[in-house]
Amino acid sequence: MLEAMELIVDGLFNFSTILALIVGVTGGMVIGALPGLSATMGVALLIPLTFGMNPIAGLTMLTAIYTSAVYGGSISAILIHTPGTPASACTAIDGYQCTIQGRGLKALGISTISSMMGGFVSAIFLLILAPPLAQISLKFNAPEYFLIAIFGLTIIASLSADSMVKGLSAGVFGLIVGTIGVDIMTGYPRFTFGFTSLEGGISLVPAMIGLFSLSQVMIQVESMLKKDDAVIGDLRGSVMPSWADFKKLIPTITRSSIIGAMVGILPGAGGDIASWVGYNESKRFSKHPEEYGKGSLEGIAASESANNAVTGGALIPLLTLGIPGSATTAVLLGGLLIQGLQPGHELFTKHAGITYSVILGFLIANILMGIIGLLVAKYIVHVTRVPSGVLAPIIVVLSVVGSYAINNNMFDVYVMVLFGLIGYFMRKTGFATAPVVLGLILGPMAESGFRRSLVMARGDVLGYYFSRPLSILLMVLIVFSFLSPILMKKLQAKGMVVEADE
Amino acid sequence: MKKRIHHDVYVGVFMAILTILGTLRTFTMPKGSDMFPQLLFALFGIFSISIIYKGIKESVVMTQEGRQDEITMKGLKLPFAALGIATVYTILVKYLGFFASTIIYIPAFMYFYRYKKVPIMVMSVAGTLVFIYLVFIKQLNVPFPAGILF
C-alpha cells in the first residue's frame, strides 16, 4: 500500500507529468473552443505525442485533453454562440443570452466552475466505483471476452449513428478491418494482398487519425467559401462569480454532476445527452424556470456540470471492462493499449500505481482546468478567430507526422489518408466512425474469445454459453443495447422539449 | 419526372460488392482462419441489403418530391481537391523529404483555401516545423524521411 502511494506521488508530482497536465488542459481547452474540432479528434491527434512519455504522464495528458475539451466547447458557445463541441450546444442557449446582456464573463465564470466541479465529482465516482467493478473481469473467460467485445460494439454502434443498421455496419466494418494481418492461431496472412506491411494488421493510430482528423479537415473544406460572421460579444465585469450567486447554484451543480456521471457510465450516452438531461432536470427543480433560455446562470451551471461529469463516468466502463462509453473513450482505449495496459482487474492490481496516478491526475486536471479557465478563458476565445485556412494544413501535417511516428513507416501515412477518405464518406452518409475504431480494437479479442469458446464448448455452443451466469448477463446486456436507442430517444426527447421551449 | 437515387443505394451496393469479394477471398484461407471473417461478411451482407432497401425507399420519395440528394458531385469537389493536395504531399514527403515538402504544402494548401496573407503563411510553416522538430525529432527521436534534397 505504502509502496503504491509512493509510486503515485512519484509518478504524479514530477516535471514531465506536471508539464503533460498543463499541456493537456490548455491544449484541450483550445481544441474544444475551436468549432469543428472535437475532444475525440484532439485525443487521436495527440496520442503520438505520448509514445515517448511514461504511461502516467501520457495517459494523464490524454484524460486532461478529454475533460478540458468538453469545457472548452462552452467558451465559444457562450461568447460567440457557436458550440465548440456538441456537448456545449445546450450551454449556448443561456450562455449567449448572458453575453448579449453584457454578462458574458460572469457566464464564463459559472461555466468554468461548474465544469470543474462536474469533472471533479466524476473523478471521485471513478475512484470509488472502478476498483470493485474491475473485480468482475476476474471471472471472465473466452465466452465472456467474446460477448464483452460484442456488447461494447453493439452499444456504441446502436447509439452513435442516425440509423442502428448503419451503426452496426460500421462496427462490423471495423471488425473486418481488424481481421487483416497474420492470423495468430494459424499463422495465415489474411487480406494482406502480398503487402508485408499489412501482416501486422492495420495500425490503430493512423486509422484513428484518418477517421477523426483528416475527415474533419475535408468536412471543414466544404464550407471554406462561406463567410464567417461570428462576433465575439462584449466582455465586461469579472469572471469570478460572487459568493451569493455561487451559493444558489450549489444544488444545481451537485444534481447535474451526479446525473452526468451516471449518464457517462451508460456506454454510448455522451456529454450532449447528459447536458440536456441536466438542463431539463434543473429547469424542473428551479424556482425560476421562466428565466431558462433568457440568460439563466442555473441553466449554464446545469448543462456544464453535467457534460463534464460524463468524462469520469465514461472512464469507468473503459478502465474496468474495456467498454468505451463514448467516441473519445474509444480513442482513449487505443492510447491505453499502446502503453501496454489492458483494461480490467490488472489495471487495479498489477498496474495499480499507474492507474491510480492517472485517476488522481484526471482529478487534478479538472481542478487545474478550473484555475486556468478562470484566468485565460476570455483570451482563449480569440483562438476561435484563427481561420480554418491556417488550421487545416497544420492538422494535416500533424496527422502525417503522428501516423508516421508510430512505426517510422510511410505505409502508415497512406493508411491514414485512406481512412480519412473512408471517414469522410462515412460521416457524409450518416455512418458513425467511432464503432470502426472500436471494432478494430475489439476485433482480435472477439475472434480469439469466439474461437477458444468453440473449442471449450466441445460441440454444444449454446449449452456452454447458457451454462455460464456471466455470459447470460452479458447476452441480456447485448439485447438491452439493441433496445437502448428507444430509451435514448426518450431521453433526448425530454431534452428536446426544453430546446423547443426556447 | 427525373429519377433520383439516394446515396444509401450506392453505399449498400458498395458494401454488397465488398461482401462478395471478401467472402470469395475467405475460400482460399485454411480452416479456422476463414470462420470469423465469413461470419462478419455474412452480417455485412445482411446490413448491405437493409441499407439498399432503405435507400430505394428514400429514392422513391426523392423522385416524387423532385428533391436532390444532399451529396452531389459539385459538393465533393473541394474536399476531394483538399485530399488530393494532401495525397501529393504524402508522396512528396518520401521523395523530397519531410521538411522540404511541408514548406511547400502548407502555403499551397492555404492558397487553395484562398488564404493569402504571406506573413501568416510564413509564421505557420515556421511554427509547425519548429514544434515538430522539438517534439518529434529532439524528444521522440523520430527519423523523418530526408528525401533527395538532404
Contacts between the chains, C-beta under 8 A, distances in Angstrom:
chain1	res1	chain2	res2	distance
A	48	B	136	8.0
A	49	B	135	6.5
A	49	B	140	7.9
A	51	B	140	6.1
A	52	B	139	6.0
A	52	B	140	4.2
A	52	B	141	7.7
A	163	B	54	7.5
A	165	B	47	5.5
A	165	B	50	4.9
A	165	B	51	6.3
A	165	B	54	7.5
A	166	B	51	7.0
A	168	B	43	7.8
A	168	B	47	6.3
A	169	B	15	6.8
A	169	B	44	6.7
A	169	B	47	4.2
A	169	B	48	7.6
A	169	B	51	6.9
A	172	B	40	5.6
A	172	B	43	5.1
A	172	B	44	5.1
A	172	B	47	6.7
A	173	B	44	7.0
A	175	B	40	5.3
A	176	B	22	6.8
A	176	B	37	6.8
A	176	B	40	5.0
A	176	B	41	7.1
A	176	B	44	6.6
A	179	B	36	6.3
A	179	B	37	4.9
A	179	B	40	7.0
A	183	B	32	7.6
A	183	B	33	4.3
A	185	B	32	6.2
A	185	B	33	7.4
A	186	B	30	5.5
A	186	B	32	5.3
A	186	B	33	4.8
A	188	B	29	5.9
A	188	B	30	5.3
A	188	B	33	4.5
A	190	B	29	6.3
A	190	B	33	6.0
A	190	B	37	6.6
A	191	B	22	7.6
A	191	B	25	6.5
A	191	B	37	7.8
A	214	B	83	7.7
A	214	B	86	7.0
A	217	B	82	6.5
A	217	B	86	7.7
A	218	B	79	3.9
A	218	B	82	5.8
A	218	B	83	6.0
A	219	B	79	7.2
A	221	B	78	5.0
A	221	B	79	5.0
A	221	B	81	7.8
A	221	B	82	4.3
A	221	B	113	7.4
A	222	B	75	6.6
A	222	B	78	6.1
A	222	B	79	5.7
A	224	B	78	6.5
A	224	B	113	5.5
A	224	B	114	7.0
A	225	B	78	7.8
A	225	B	114	7.8
A	387	B	113	7.9
A	387	B	115	5.9
A	388	B	113	7.1
A	389	B	109	7.9
A	389	B	110	5.4
A	389	B	113	3.5
A	389	B	114	6.9
A	389	B	115	3.3
A	390	B	110	6.7
A	390	B	115	6.5
A	390	B	120	6.2
A	390	B	124	5.5
A	392	B	82	7.4
A	392	B	109	6.6
A	392	B	113	6.4
A	393	B	105	6.5
A	393	B	106	4.6
A	393	B	109	3.8
A	393	B	110	6.1
A	393	B	113	7.8
A	393	B	124	7.3
A	394	B	106	7.2
A	394	B	124	6.4
A	394	B	128	5.4
A	396	B	86	5.1
A	396	B	89	7.2
A	396	B	105	7.6
A	396	B	109	7.0
A	397	B	102	5.7
A	397	B	105	7.0
A	397	B	106	6.7
A	397	B	128	5.6
A	397	B	132	7.4
A	398	B	128	7.8
A	398	B	132	7.9
A	400	B	89	7.2
A	400	B	90	6.1
A	400	B	93	6.7
A	401	B	98	7.9
A	401	B	132	5.6
A	401	B	136	5.9
A	401	B	142	7.7
A	401	B	144	7.8
A	404	B	93	8.0
A	404	B	142	7.1
A	404	B	144	7.0
A	405	B	136	5.9
A	405	B	140	6.5
A	405	B	142	4.7
A	408	B	142	6.4
A	408	B	143	5.9
A	410	B	90	7.4
A	410	B	93	7.0
A	410	B	94	5.5
A	410	B	145	6.8
A	413	B	90	5.1
A	413	B	93	7.2
A	414	B	90	6.6
A	417	B	83	7.3
A	417	B	86	6.5
A	417	B	87	5.8
A	417	B	90	5.9
A	420	B	83	6.8
A	420	B	86	7.6
A	421	B	83	6.2
A	424	B	79	6.3
A	424	B	83	7.6
A	425	B	11	7.9
A	428	B	7	7.7
A	428	B	71	5.6
A	429	B	7	5.4
A	429	B	8	7.0
A	429	B	11	5.2
A	429	B	71	7.1
A	431	B	11	8.0
A	446	B	36	8.0
A	447	B	36	4.5
A	450	B	36	6.3
A	451	B	32	7.2
A	451	B	35	7.2
A	451	B	36	7.0
